[in-house]
Amino acid sequence: MEQGSPMPHWRDDRWSMMQGLRVRIAVSIMTGVGWLSFVLLYAAFWTSGFSLFQSIVIVLVSALIAAGIMGAMWASWGMRFAR
């Protein structure tokens, strides 16, 4: 432990890990809520101009985009702690 440092070094690492985890959890929740909101708004207001197949494709593509955002975010966090 360094002079003047109130916490041991491992506690600093744990704090930075928890900060990154909190941000990613918050973004994951917001992404899920945003995607669900998009799907509900799309189903309520914008589906009239599209066929059933086109509507299914739009919902699937939006789910892939949301999964890609979350996958990239969580992969970068997981790779930071890989051994």
HELIX and SHEET records of a PDB file:
HELIX    1   1 HIS A    9  LEU A   41  1                                  33    
HELIX    2   2 TYR A   42  TRP A   46  3                                   5    
HELIX    3   3 THR A   47  GLY A   49  5                                   3    
HELIX    4   4 LEU A   52  ARG A   80  1                                  29    
END                                                                             
